[in-house]
């Protein structure tokens, strides 16, 4: 099982990404999700296989979602308040 996925980022929410089958595009993504997501901004196209190493998603789960629902929504990581406080105090961690 493998899928050529287009990956889009949300202009409304940092680190939120939408994976869709390149052949279908966003046709199967619910309209209300697209409204919340904002106008999808194409990031890249990637061949996803079950053994593909992804930073914040399990490839097997991603593939199942894309094939059954038509999309996979990668949510932003949960902010850790303790780590945020440490980052604010450490000049090396500030942008």
mmCIF file as gemmi writes it, N, C-alpha and C atoms, coordinates in Angstrom:
data_model
loop_
_atom_site.group_PDB
_atom_site.id
_atom_site.type_symbol
_atom_site.label_atom_id
_atom_site.label_alt_id
_atom_site.label_comp_id
_atom_site.label_asym_id
_atom_site.label_entity_id
_atom_site.label_seq_id
_atom_site.pdbx_PDB_ins_code
_atom_site.Cartn_x
_atom_site.Cartn_y
_atom_site.Cartn_z
_atom_site.occupancy
_atom_site.B_iso_or_equiv
_atom_site.pdbx_formal_charge
_atom_site.auth_seq_id
_atom_site.auth_asym_id
_atom_site.pdbx_PDB_model_num
ATOM 1 N N . UNK Axp A 1 ? 0.851 -1.178 0 1 0 ? 1 A 1
ATOM 2 C CA . UNK Axp A 1 ? 0 0 0 1 0 ? 1 A 1
ATOM 3 C C . UNK Axp A 1 ? 0.898 1.244 0 1 0 ? 1 A 1
ATOM 4 N N . UNK Axp A 2 ? 0.652 2.126 -0.932 1 0 ? 2 A 1
ATOM 5 C CA . UNK Axp A 2 ? 1.384 3.384 -0.999 1 0 ? 2 A 1
ATOM 6 C C . UNK Axp A 2 ? 0.494 4.423 -1.673 1 0 ? 2 A 1
ATOM 7 N N . UNK Axp A 3 ? 0.682 5.679 -1.267 1 0 ? 3 A 1
ATOM 8 C CA . UNK Axp A 3 ? -0.122 6.771 -1.806 1 0 ? 3 A 1
ATOM 9 C C . UNK Axp A 3 ? 0.782 7.97 -2.048 1 0 ? 3 A 1
ATOM 10 N N . UNK Axp A 4 ? 0.633 8.572 -3.216 1 0 ? 4 A 1
ATOM 11 C CA . UNK Axp A 4 ? 1.318 9.826 -3.507 1 0 ? 4 A 1
ATOM 12 C C . UNK Axp A 4 ? 0.456 10.932 -2.914 1 0 ? 4 A 1
ATOM 13 N N . UNK Axp A 5 ? 0.967 11.574 -1.873 1 0 ? 5 A 1
ATOM 14 C CA . UNK Axp A 5 ? 0.196 12.576 -1.127 1 0 ? 5 A 1
ATOM 15 C C . UNK Axp A 5 ? 0.662 13.992 -1.42 1 0 ? 5 A 1
ATOM 16 N N . UNK Axp A 6 ? -0.31 14.879 -1.582 1 0 ? 6 A 1
ATOM 17 C CA . UNK Axp A 6 ? -0.031 16.311 -1.557 1 0 ? 6 A 1
ATOM 18 C C . UNK Axp A 6 ? -0.191 16.737 -0.111 1 0 ? 6 A 1
ATOM 19 N N . UNK Axp A 7 ? 0.731 17.561 0.361 1 0 ? 7 A 1
ATOM 20 C CA . UNK Axp A 7 ? 0.695 18.027 1.74 1 0 ? 7 A 1
ATOM 21 C C . UNK Axp A 7 ? 0.504 19.536 1.722 1 0 ? 7 A 1
ATOM 22 N N . UNK Axp A 8 ? -0.498 19.977 2.483 1 0 ? 8 A 1
ATOM 23 C CA . UNK Axp A 8 ? -0.835 21.398 2.559 1 0 ? 8 A 1
ATOM 24 C C . UNK Axp A 8 ? -0.702 21.881 3.991 1 0 ? 8 A 1
ATOM 25 N N . UNK Axp A 9 ? -0.3 23.119 4.151 1 0 ? 9 A 1
ATOM 26 C CA . UNK Axp A 9 ? -0.265 23.714 5.485 1 0 ? 9 A 1
ATOM 27 C C . UNK Axp A 9 ? -1.411 24.697 5.604 1 0 ? 9 A 1
ATOM 28 N N . UNK Axp A 10 ? -1.83 24.897 6.836 1 0 ? 10 A 1
ATOM 29 C CA . UNK Axp A 10 ? -2.933 25.819 7.1 1 0 ? 10 A 1
ATOM 30 C C . UNK Axp A 10 ? -2.399 27.232 7.278 1 0 ? 10 A 1
ATOM 31 N N . UNK Axp A 11 ? -3.02 28.221 6.632 1 0 ? 11 A 1
ATOM 32 C CA . UNK Axp A 11 ? -2.625 29.596 6.865 1 0 ? 11 A 1
ATOM 33 C C . UNK Axp A 11 ? -3.208 30.125 8.184 1 0 ? 11 A 1
ATOM 34 N N . UNK Axp A 12 ? -4.157 29.393 8.767 1 0 ? 12 A 1
ATOM 35 C CA . UNK Axp A 12 ? -4.838 29.831 9.984 1 0 ? 12 A 1
ATOM 36 C C . UNK Axp A 12 ? -4.21 29.307 11.267 1 0 ? 12 A 1
ATOM 37 N N . UNK Axp A 13 ? -3.528 28.177 11.196 1 0 ? 13 A 1
ATOM 38 C CA . UNK Axp A 13 ? -2.987 27.544 12.395 1 0 ? 13 A 1
ATOM 39 C C . UNK Axp A 13 ? -1.588 27.003 12.119 1 0 ? 13 A 1
ATOM 40 N N . UNK Axp A 14 ? -0.6 27.511 12.86 1 0 ? 14 A 1
ATOM 41 C CA . UNK Axp A 14 ? 0.771 27.037 12.7 1 0 ? 14 A 1
ATOM 42 C C . UNK Axp A 14 ? 0.867 25.537 12.955 1 0 ? 14 A 1
ATOM 43 N N . UNK Axp A 15 ? 1.655 24.882 12.146 1 0 ? 15 A 1
ATOM 44 C CA . UNK Axp A 15 ? 1.97 23.458 12.282 1 0 ? 15 A 1
ATOM 45 C C . UNK Axp A 15 ? 0.768 22.536 12.115 1 0 ? 15 A 1
ATOM 46 N N . UNK Axp A 16 ? -0.266 22.985 11.408 1 0 ? 16 A 1
ATOM 47 C CA . UNK Axp A 16 ? -1.388 22.123 11.056 1 0 ? 16 A 1
ATOM 48 C C . UNK Axp A 16 ? -1.255 21.795 9.577 1 0 ? 16 A 1
ATOM 49 N N . UNK Axp A 17 ? -1.291 20.488 9.256 1 0 ? 17 A 1
ATOM 50 C CA . UNK Axp A 17 ? -1.091 20.042 7.884 1 0 ? 17 A 1
ATOM 51 C C . UNK Axp A 17 ? -2.201 19.094 7.455 1 0 ? 17 A 1
ATOM 52 N N . UNK Axp A 18 ? -2.503 19.121 6.168 1 0 ? 18 A 1
ATOM 53 C CA . UNK Axp A 18 ? -3.524 18.277 5.576 1 0 ? 18 A 1
ATOM 54 C C . UNK Axp A 18 ? -2.858 17.428 4.501 1 0 ? 18 A 1
ATOM 55 N N . UNK Axp A 19 ? -2.997 16.102 4.617 1 0 ? 19 A 1
ATOM 56 C CA . UNK Axp A 19 ? -2.457 15.163 3.642 1 0 ? 19 A 1
ATOM 57 C C . UNK Axp A 19 ? -3.627 14.63 2.821 1 0 ? 19 A 1
ATOM 58 N N . UNK Axp A 20 ? -3.505 14.663 1.496 1 0 ? 20 A 1
ATOM 59 C CA . UNK Axp A 20 ? -4.544 14.134 0.613 1 0 ? 20 A 1
ATOM 60 C C . UNK Axp A 20 ? -3.892 13.337 -0.513 1 0 ? 20 A 1
ATOM 61 N N . UNK Axp A 21 ? -4.663 12.422 -1.093 1 0 ? 21 A 1
ATOM 62 C CA . UNK Axp A 21 ? -4.202 11.679 -2.254 1 0 ? 21 A 1
ATOM 63 C C . UNK Axp A 21 ? -4.061 12.674 -3.412 1 0 ? 21 A 1
ATOM 64 N N . UNK Axp A 22 ? -2.912 12.694 -4.052 1 0 ? 22 A 1
ATOM 65 C CA . UNK Axp A 22 ? -2.651 13.645 -5.135 1 0 ? 22 A 1
ATOM 66 C C . UNK Axp A 22 ? -3.69 13.549 -6.243 1 0 ? 22 A 1
ATOM 67 N N . UNK Axp A 23 ? -4.178 12.337 -6.52 1 0 ? 23 A 1
ATOM 68 C CA . UNK Axp A 23 ? -5.157 12.149 -7.601 1 0 ? 23 A 1
ATOM 69 C C . UNK Axp A 23 ? -6.508 12.782 -7.272 1 0 ? 23 A 1
ATOM 70 N N . UNK Axp A 24 ? -6.862 12.836 -5.989 1 0 ? 24 A 1
ATOM 71 C CA . UNK Axp A 24 ? -8.165 13.363 -5.58 1 0 ? 24 A 1
ATOM 72 C C . UNK Axp A 24 ? -8.12 14.815 -5.123 1 0 ? 24 A 1
ATOM 73 N N . UNK Axp A 25 ? -6.953 15.265 -4.686 1 0 ? 25 A 1
ATOM 74 C CA . UNK Axp A 25 ? -6.863 16.616 -4.137 1 0 ? 25 A 1
ATOM 75 C C . UNK Axp A 25 ? -7.727 16.736 -2.889 1 0 ? 25 A 1
ATOM 76 N N . UNK Axp A 26 ? -8.34 17.884 -2.716 1 0 ? 26 A 1
ATOM 77 C CA . UNK Axp A 26 ? -9.152 18.126 -1.519 1 0 ? 26 A 1
ATOM 78 C C . UNK Axp A 26 ? -10.634 17.831 -1.743 1 0 ? 26 A 1
ATOM 79 N N . UNK Axp A 27 ? -10.974 17.127 -2.809 1 0 ? 27 A 1
ATOM 80 C CA . UNK Axp A 27 ? -12.375 16.857 -3.158 1 0 ? 27 A 1
ATOM 81 C C . UNK Axp A 27 ? -13.15 16.154 -2.044 1 0 ? 27 A 1
ATOM 82 N N . UNK Axp A 28 ? -12.516 15.287 -1.279 1 0 ? 28 A 1
ATOM 83 C CA . UNK Axp A 28 ? -13.204 14.523 -0.229 1 0 ? 28 A 1
ATOM 84 C C . UNK Axp A 28 ? -13.077 15.151 1.158 1 0 ? 28 A 1
ATOM 85 N N . UNK Axp A 29 ? -12.393 16.274 1.244 1 0 ? 29 A 1
ATOM 86 C CA . UNK Axp A 29 ? -12.256 16.965 2.532 1 0 ? 29 A 1
ATOM 87 C C . UNK Axp A 29 ? -13.551 17.725 2.8 1 0 ? 29 A 1
ATOM 88 N N . UNK Axp A 30 ? -14.161 17.535 3.976 1 0 ? 30 A 1
ATOM 89 C CA . UNK Axp A 30 ? -15.412 18.233 4.276 1 0 ? 30 A 1
ATOM 90 C C . UNK Axp A 30 ? -15.264 19.759 4.178 1 0 ? 30 A 1
ATOM 91 N N . UNK Axp A 31 ? -16.287 20.386 3.649 1 0 ? 31 A 1
ATOM 92 C CA . UNK Axp A 31 ? -16.264 21.844 3.446 1 0 ? 31 A 1
ATOM 93 C C . UNK Axp A 31 ? -16.025 22.607 4.749 1 0 ? 31 A 1
ATOM 94 N N . UNK Axp A 32 ? -16.666 22.166 5.841 1 0 ? 32 A 1
ATOM 95 C CA . UNK Axp A 32 ? -16.486 22.881 7.112 1 0 ? 32 A 1
ATOM 96 C C . UNK Axp A 32 ? -15.051 22.758 7.632 1 0 ? 32 A 1
ATOM 97 N N . UNK Axp A 33 ? -14.385 21.635 7.364 1 0 ? 33 A 1
ATOM 98 C CA . UNK Axp A 33 ? -12.982 21.497 7.752 1 0 ? 33 A 1
ATOM 99 C C . UNK Axp A 33 ? -12.118 22.446 6.93 1 0 ? 33 A 1
ATOM 100 N N . UNK Axp A 34 ? -12.387 22.532 5.64 1 0 ? 34 A 1
ATOM 101 C CA . UNK Axp A 34 ? -11.616 23.449 4.786 1 0 ? 34 A 1
ATOM 102 C C . UNK Axp A 34 ? -11.815 24.9 5.201 1 0 ? 34 A 1
ATOM 103 N N . UNK Axp A 35 ? -13.021 25.248 5.657 1 0 ? 35 A 1
ATOM 104 C CA . UNK Axp A 35 ? -13.269 26.616 6.133 1 0 ? 35 A 1
ATOM 105 C C . UNK Axp A 35 ? -12.439 26.913 7.367 1 0 ? 35 A 1
ATOM 106 N N . UNK Axp A 36 ? -12.365 25.962 8.301 1 0 ? 36 A 1
ATOM 107 C CA . UNK Axp A 36 ? -11.557 26.144 9.511 1 0 ? 36 A 1
ATOM 108 C C . UNK Axp A 36 ? -10.061 26.113 9.198 1 0 ? 36 A 1
ATOM 109 N N . UNK Axp A 37 ? -9.679 25.243 8.273 1 0 ? 37 A 1
ATOM 110 C CA . UNK Axp A 37 ? -8.277 25.075 7.893 1 0 ? 37 A 1
ATOM 111 C C . UNK Axp A 37 ? -7.751 26.323 7.179 1 0 ? 37 A 1
ATOM 112 N N . UNK Axp A 38 ? -8.604 26.942 6.373 1 0 ? 38 A 1
ATOM 113 C CA . UNK Axp A 38 ? -8.185 28.075 5.55 1 0 ? 38 A 1
ATOM 114 C C . UNK Axp A 38 ? -7.775 27.579 4.171 1 0 ? 38 A 1
ATOM 115 N N . UNK Axp A 39 ? -7.426 28.493 3.292 1 0 ? 39 A 1
ATOM 116 C CA . UNK Axp A 39 ? -7.032 28.108 1.932 1 0 ? 39 A 1
ATOM 117 C C . UNK Axp A 39 ? -5.742 27.292 1.999 1 0 ? 39 A 1
ATOM 118 N N . UNK Axp A 40 ? -5.817 26.001 1.635 1 0 ? 40 A 1
ATOM 119 C CA . UNK Axp A 40 ? -4.629 25.134 1.735 1 0 ? 40 A 1
ATOM 120 C C . UNK Axp A 40 ? -3.449 25.677 0.918 1 0 ? 40 A 1
ATOM 121 N N . UNK Axp A 41 ? -2.29 25.705 1.555 1 0 ? 41 A 1
ATOM 122 C CA . UNK Axp A 41 ? -1.071 26.157 0.893 1 0 ? 41 A 1
ATOM 123 C C . UNK Axp A 41 ? -0.166 24.943 0.673 1 0 ? 41 A 1
ATOM 124 N N . UNK Axp A 42 ? 0.062 24.611 -0.599 1 0 ? 42 A 1
ATOM 125 C CA . UNK Axp A 42 ? 0.833 23.413 -0.941 1 0 ? 42 A 1
ATOM 126 C C . UNK Axp A 42 ? 2.262 23.524 -0.416 1 0 ? 42 A 1
ATOM 127 N N . UNK Axp A 43 ? 2.689 22.463 0.275 1 0 ? 43 A 1
ATOM 128 C CA . UNK Axp A 43 ? 4.043 22.404 0.827 1 0 ? 43 A 1
ATOM 129 C C . UNK Axp A 43 ? 4.92 21.499 -0.022 1 0 ? 43 A 1
ATOM 130 N N . UNK Axp A 44 ? 4.424 20.279 -0.261 1 0 ? 44 A 1
ATOM 131 C CA . UNK Axp A 44 ? 5.207 19.3 -1.01 1 0 ? 44 A 1
ATOM 132 C C . UNK Axp A 44 ? 4.323 18.135 -1.427 1 0 ? 44 A 1
ATOM 133 N N . UNK Axp A 45 ? 4.892 17.279 -2.248 1 0 ? 45 A 1
ATOM 134 C CA . UNK Axp A 45 ? 4.25 16.018 -2.633 1 0 ? 45 A 1
ATOM 135 C C . UNK Axp A 45 ? 5.204 14.91 -2.207 1 0 ? 45 A 1
ATOM 136 N N . UNK Axp A 46 ? 4.65 13.856 -1.586 1 0 ? 46 A 1
ATOM 137 C CA . UNK Axp A 46 ? 5.494 12.801 -1.025 1 0 ? 46 A 1
ATOM 138 C C . UNK Axp A 46 ? 4.833 11.441 -1.214 1 0 ? 46 A 1
ATOM 139 N N . UNK Axp A 47 ? 5.633 10.454 -1.568 1 0 ? 47 A 1
ATOM 140 C CA . UNK Axp A 47 ? 5.152 9.076 -1.629 1 0 ? 47 A 1
ATOM 141 C C . UNK Axp A 47 ? 5.179 8.52 -0.213 1 0 ? 47 A 1
ATOM 142 N N . UNK Axp A 48 ? 4.009 8.139 0.291 1 0 ? 48 A 1
ATOM 143 C CA . UNK Axp A 48 ? 3.91 7.606 1.652 1 0 ? 48 A 1
ATOM 144 C C . UNK Axp A 48 ? 3.663 6.11 1.575 1 0 ? 48 A 1
ATOM 145 N N . UNK Axp A 49 ? 4.521 5.373 2.26 1 0 ? 49 A 1
ATOM 146 C CA . UNK Axp A 49 ? 4.416 3.919 2.374 1 0 ? 49 A 1
ATOM 147 C C . UNK Axp A 49 ? 4.314 3.58 3.862 1 0 ? 49 A 1
ATOM 148 N N . UNK Axp A 50 ? 3.846 2.377 4.208 1 0 ? 50 A 1
ATOM 149 C CA . UNK Axp A 50 ? 3.695 2.042 5.636 1 0 ? 50 A 1
ATOM 150 C C . UNK Axp A 50 ? 4.982 2.158 6.452 1 0 ? 50 A 1
ATOM 151 N N . UNK Axp A 51 ? 6.133 1.971 5.821 1 0 ? 51 A 1
ATOM 152 C CA . UNK Axp A 51 ? 7.398 2.037 6.556 1 0 ? 51 A 1
ATOM 153 C C . UNK Axp A 51 ? 8.069 3.408 6.488 1 0 ? 51 A 1
ATOM 154 N N . UNK Axp A 52 ? 7.4 4.382 5.895 1 0 ? 52 A 1
ATOM 155 C CA . UNK Axp A 52 ? 7.952 5.737 5.77 1 0 ? 52 A 1
ATOM 156 C C . UNK Axp A 52 ? 8.067 6.381 7.153 1 0 ? 52 A 1
ATOM 157 N N . UNK Axp A 53 ? 9.203 6.976 7.433 1 0 ? 53 A 1
ATOM 158 C CA . UNK Axp A 53 ? 9.413 7.67 8.705 1 0 ? 53 A 1
ATOM 159 C C . UNK Axp A 53 ? 8.902 9.102 8.563 1 0 ? 53 A 1
ATOM 160 N N . UNK Axp A 54 ? 7.95 9.466 9.396 1 0 ? 54 A 1
ATOM 161 C CA . UNK Axp A 54 ? 7.39 10.802 9.4 1 0 ? 54 A 1
ATOM 162 C C . UNK Axp A 54 ? 7.63 11.435 10.767 1 0 ? 54 A 1
ATOM 163 N N . UNK Axp A 55 ? 7.78 12.747 10.791 1 0 ? 55 A 1
ATOM 164 C CA . UNK Axp A 55 ? 8.128 13.435 12.027 1 0 ? 55 A 1
ATOM 165 C C . UNK Axp A 55 ? 7.04 13.329 13.1 1 0 ? 55 A 1
ATOM 166 N N . UNK Axp A 56 ? 5.789 13.578 12.734 1 0 ? 56 A 1
ATOM 167 C CA . UNK Axp A 56 ? 4.747 13.627 13.761 1 0 ? 56 A 1
ATOM 168 C C . UNK Axp A 56 ? 3.497 12.83 13.394 1 0 ? 56 A 1
ATOM 169 N N . UNK Axp A 57 ? 3.673 11.804 12.598 1 0 ? 57 A 1
ATOM 170 C CA . UNK Axp A 57 ? 2.527 10.972 12.237 1 0 ? 57 A 1
ATOM 171 C C . UNK Axp A 57 ? 3.014 9.549 11.989 1 0 ? 57 A 1
ATOM 172 N N . UNK Axp A 58 ? 2.115 8.594 12.22 1 0 ? 58 A 1
ATOM 173 C CA . UNK Axp A 58 ? 2.412 7.202 11.902 1 0 ? 58 A 1
ATOM 174 C C . UNK Axp A 58 ? 1.962 6.969 10.469 1 0 ? 58 A 1
ATOM 175 N N . UNK Axp A 59 ? 2.87 6.551 9.626 1 0 ? 59 A 1
ATOM 176 C CA . UNK Axp A 59 ? 2.578 6.39 8.199 1 0 ? 59 A 1
ATOM 177 C C . UNK Axp A 59 ? 1.417 5.439 7.963 1 0 ? 59 A 1
ATOM 178 N N . UNK Axp A 60 ? 1.339 4.354 8.713 1 0 ? 60 A 1
ATOM 179 C CA . UNK Axp A 60 ? 0.274 3.382 8.537 1 0 ? 60 A 1
ATOM 180 C C . UNK Axp A 60 ? -1.092 4.009 8.805 1 0 ? 60 A 1
ATOM 181 N N . UNK Axp A 61 ? -1.198 4.755 9.889 1 0 ? 61 A 1
ATOM 182 C CA . UNK Axp A 61 ? -2.454 5.428 10.239 1 0 ? 61 A 1
ATOM 183 C C . UNK Axp A 61 ? -2.797 6.49 9.201 1 0 ? 61 A 1
ATOM 184 N N . UNK Axp A 62 ? -1.8 7.25 8.77 1 0 ? 62 A 1
ATOM 185 C CA . UNK Axp A 62 ? -2.001 8.289 7.759 1 0 ? 62 A 1
ATOM 186 C C . UNK Axp A 62 ? -2.562 7.683 6.476 1 0 ? 62 A 1
ATOM 187 N N . UNK Axp A 63 ? -1.964 6.588 6.027 1 0 ? 63 A 1
ATOM 188 C CA . UNK Axp A 63 ? -2.429 5.922 4.803 1 0 ? 63 A 1
ATOM 189 C C . UNK Axp A 63 ? -3.877 5.454 4.92 1 0 ? 63 A 1
ATOM 190 N N . UNK Axp A 64 ? -4.216 4.846 6.057 1 0 ? 64 A 1
ATOM 191 C CA . UNK Axp A 64 ? -5.582 4.365 6.254 1 0 ? 64 A 1
ATOM 192 C C . UNK Axp A 64 ? -6.581 5.516 6.202 1 0 ? 64 A 1
ATOM 193 N N . UNK Axp A 65 ? -6.237 6.629 6.833 1 0 ? 65 A 1
ATOM 194 C CA . UNK Axp A 65 ? -7.124 7.795 6.844 1 0 ? 65 A 1
ATOM 195 C C . UNK Axp A 65 ? -7.299 8.366 5.432 1 0 ? 65 A 1
ATOM 196 N N . UNK Axp A 66 ? -6.208 8.504 4.711 1 0 ? 66 A 1
ATOM 197 C CA . UNK Axp A 66 ? -6.275 9.057 3.351 1 0 ? 66 A 1
ATOM 198 C C . UNK Axp A 66 ? -7.114 8.155 2.448 1 0 ? 66 A 1
ATOM 199 N N . UNK Axp A 67 ? -6.924 6.847 2.578 1 0 ? 67 A 1
ATOM 200 C CA . UNK Axp A 67 ? -7.66 5.918 1.724 1 0 ? 67 A 1
ATOM 201 C C . UNK Axp A 67 ? -9.142 5.805 2.093 1 0 ? 67 A 1
ATOM 202 N N . UNK Axp A 68 ? -9.474 5.865 3.378 1 0 ? 68 A 1
ATOM 203 C CA . UNK Axp A 68 ? -10.866 5.702 3.782 1 0 ? 68 A 1
ATOM 204 C C . UNK Axp A 68 ? -11.635 7.029 3.821 1 0 ? 68 A 1
ATOM 205 N N . UNK Axp A 69 ? -11.026 8.075 4.382 1 0 ? 69 A 1
ATOM 206 C CA . UNK Axp A 69 ? -11.715 9.355 4.544 1 0 ? 69 A 1
ATOM 207 C C . UNK Axp A 69 ? -11.418 10.359 3.434 1 0 ? 69 A 1
ATOM 208 N N . UNK Axp A 70 ? -10.258 10.16 2.789 1 0 ? 70 A 1
ATOM 209 C CA . UNK Axp A 70 ? -9.859 11.089 1.732 1 0 ? 70 A 1
ATOM 210 C C . UNK Axp A 70 ? -8.868 12.126 2.191 1 0 ? 70 A 1
ATOM 211 N N . UNK Axp A 71 ? -8.523 12.107 3.485 1 0 ? 71 A 1
ATOM 212 C CA . UNK Axp A 71 ? -7.559 13.074 4.013 1 0 ? 71 A 1
ATOM 213 C C . UNK Axp A 71 ? -7.036 12.609 5.371 1 0 ? 71 A 1
ATOM 214 N N . UNK Axp A 72 ? -5.918 13.206 5.769 1 0 ? 72 A 1
ATOM 215 C CA . UNK Axp A 72 ? -5.377 13.031 7.11 1 0 ? 72 A 1
ATOM 216 C C . UNK Axp A 72 ? -5.026 14.418 7.613 1 0 ? 72 A 1
ATOM 217 N N . UNK Axp A 73 ? -5.542 14.775 8.768 1 0 ? 73 A 1
ATOM 218 C CA . UNK Axp A 73 ? -5.269 16.085 9.353 1 0 ? 73 A 1
ATOM 219 C C . UNK Axp A 73 ? -4.243 15.93 10.453 1 0 ? 73 A 1
ATOM 220 N N . UNK Axp A 74 ? -3.094 16.573 10.272 1 0 ? 74 A 1
ATOM 221 C CA . UNK Axp A 74 ? -2.044 16.552 11.296 1 0 ? 74 A 1
ATOM 222 C C . UNK Axp A 74 ? -2.192 17.805 12.133 1 0 ? 74 A 1
ATOM 223 N N . UNK Axp A 75 ? -2.517 17.611 13.398 1 0 ? 75 A 1
ATOM 224 C CA . UNK Axp A 75 ? -2.726 18.731 14.314 1 0 ? 75 A 1
ATOM 225 C C . UNK Axp A 75 ? -1.391 19.25 14.843 1 0 ? 75 A 1
ATOM 226 N N . UNK Axp A 76 ? -1.367 20.516 15.268 1 0 ? 76 A 1
ATOM 227 C CA . UNK Axp A 76 ? -0.143 21.061 15.863 1 0 ? 76 A 1
ATOM 228 C C . UNK Axp A 76 ? 0.182 20.328 17.159 1 0 ? 76 A 1
ATOM 229 N N . UNK Axp A 77 ? 1.46 20.297 17.528 1 0 ? 77 A 1
ATOM 230 C CA . UNK Axp A 77 ? 1.813 19.645 18.792 1 0 ? 77 A 1
ATOM 231 C C . UNK Axp A 77 ? 1.207 20.419 19.961 1 0 ? 77 A 1
ATOM 232 N N . UNK Axp A 78 ? 0.906 19.71 21.031 1 0 ? 78 A 1
ATOM 233 C CA . UNK Axp A 78 ? 0.364 20.349 22.227 1 0 ? 78 A 1
ATOM 234 C C . UNK Axp A 78 ? 1.492 21.104 22.914 1 0 ? 78 A 1
ATOM 235 N N . UNK Axp A 79 ? 1.216 22.362 23.194 1 0 ? 79 A 1
ATOM 236 C CA . UNK Axp A 79 ? 2.233 23.203 23.843 1 0 ? 79 A 1
ATOM 237 C C . UNK Axp A 79 ? 2.363 22.785 25.304 1 0 ? 79 A 1
ATOM 238 N N . UNK Axp A 80 ? 3.567 22.58 25.713 1 0 ? 80 A 1
ATOM 239 C CA . UNK Axp A 80 ? 3.878 22.229 27.092 1 0 ? 80 A 1
ATOM 240 C C . UNK Axp A 80 ? 4.192 23.531 27.824 1 0 ? 80 A 1
ATOM 241 N N . UNK Axp A 81 ? 3.362 23.908 28.768 1 0 ? 81 A 1
ATOM 242 C CA . UNK Axp A 81 ? 3.53 25.193 29.447 1 0 ? 81 A 1
ATOM 243 C C . UNK Axp A 81 ? 4.866 25.29 30.174 1 0 ? 81 A 1
ATOM 244 N N . UNK Axp A 82 ? 5.314 24.192 30.759 1 0 ? 82 A 1
ATOM 245 C CA . UNK Axp A 82 ? 6.596 24.208 31.463 1 0 ? 82 A 1
ATOM 246 C C . UNK Axp A 82 ? 7.744 24.467 30.481 1 0 ? 82 A 1
ATOM 247 N N . UNK Axp A 83 ? 7.71 23.808 29.341 1 0 ? 83 A 1
ATOM 248 C CA . UNK Axp A 83 ? 8.76 24.023 28.343 1 0 ? 83 A 1
ATOM 249 C C . UNK Axp A 83 ? 8.682 25.434 27.757 1 0 ? 83 A 1
ATOM 250 N N . UNK Axp A 84 ? 7.489 25.969 27.617 1 0 ? 84 A 1
ATOM 251 C CA . UNK Axp A 84 ? 7.34 27.338 27.112 1 0 ? 84 A 1
ATOM 252 C C . UNK Axp A 84 ? 7.974 28.334 28.075 1 0 ? 84 A 1
ATOM 253 N N . UNK Axp A 85 ? 7.78 28.125 29.368 1 0 ? 85 A 1
ATOM 254 C CA . UNK Axp A 85 ? 8.382 29.003 30.378 1 0 ? 85 A 1
ATOM 255 C C . UNK Axp A 85 ? 9.907 28.912 30.331 1 0 ? 85 A 1
ATOM 256 N N . UNK Axp A 86 ? 10.428 27.715 30.183 1 0 ? 86 A 1
ATOM 257 C CA . UNK Axp A 86 ? 11.881 27.532 30.1 1 0 ? 86 A 1
ATOM 258 C C . UNK Axp A 86 ? 12.422 28.237 28.855 1 0 ? 86 A 1
ATOM 259 N N . UNK Axp A 87 ? 11.731 28.095 27.733 1 0 ? 87 A 1
ATOM 260 C CA . UNK Axp A 87 ? 12.164 28.738 26.49 1 0 ? 87 A 1
ATOM 261 C C . UNK Axp A 87 ? 12.181 30.252 26.63 1 0 ? 87 A 1
ATOM 262 N N . UNK Axp A 88 ? 11.196 30.808 27.315 1 0 ? 88 A 1
ATOM 263 C CA . UNK Axp A 88 ? 11.152 32.258 27.513 1 0 ? 88 A 1
ATOM 264 C C . UNK Axp A 88 ? 12.334 32.753 28.346 1 0 ? 88 A 1
ATOM 265 N N . UNK Axp A 89 ? 12.785 31.936 29.283 1 0 ? 89 A 1
ATOM 266 C CA . UNK Axp A 89 ? 13.883 32.32 30.177 1 0 ? 89 A 1
ATOM 267 C C . UNK Axp A 89 ? 15.264 32.06 29.571 1 0 ? 89 A 1
ATOM 268 N N . UNK Axp A 90 ? 15.309 31.227 28.529 1 0 ? 90 A 1
ATOM 269 C CA . UNK Axp A 90 ? 16.588 30.847 27.943 1 0 ? 90 A 1
ATOM 270 C C . UNK Axp A 90 ? 16.768 31.562 26.602 1 0 ? 90 A 1
ATOM 271 N N . UNK Axp A 91 ? 17.707 32.479 26.547 1 0 ? 91 A 1
ATOM 272 C CA . UNK Axp A 91 ? 17.908 33.275 25.335 1 0 ? 91 A 1
ATOM 273 C C . UNK Axp A 91 ? 18.319 32.414 24.137 1 0 ? 91 A 1
ATOM 274 N N . UNK Axp A 92 ? 18.931 31.275 24.378 1 0 ? 92 A 1
ATOM 275 C CA . UNK Axp A 92 ? 19.349 30.41 23.278 1 0 ? 92 A 1
ATOM 276 C C . UNK Axp A 92 ? 18.162 29.733 22.608 1 0 ? 92 A 1
ATOM 277 N N . UNK Axp A 93 ? 17.033 29.605 23.301 1 0 ? 93 A 1
ATOM 278 C CA . UNK Axp A 93 ? 15.852 28.969 22.749 1 0 ? 93 A 1
ATOM 279 C C . UNK Axp A 93 ? 14.888 29.955 22.104 1 0 ? 93 A 1
ATOM 280 N N . UNK Axp A 94 ? 15.159 31.233 22.251 1 0 ? 94 A 1
ATOM 281 C CA . UNK Axp A 94 ? 14.277 32.243 21.672 1 0 ? 94 A 1
ATOM 282 C C . UNK Axp A 94 ? 14.608 32.448 20.216 1 0 ? 94 A 1
ATOM 283 N N . UNK Axp A 95 ? 13.606 32.791 19.434 1 0 ? 95 A 1
ATOM 284 C CA . UNK Axp A 95 ? 13.804 33 18 1 0 ? 95 A 1
ATOM 285 C C . UNK Axp A 95 ? 14.402 34.337 17.72 1 0 ? 95 A 1
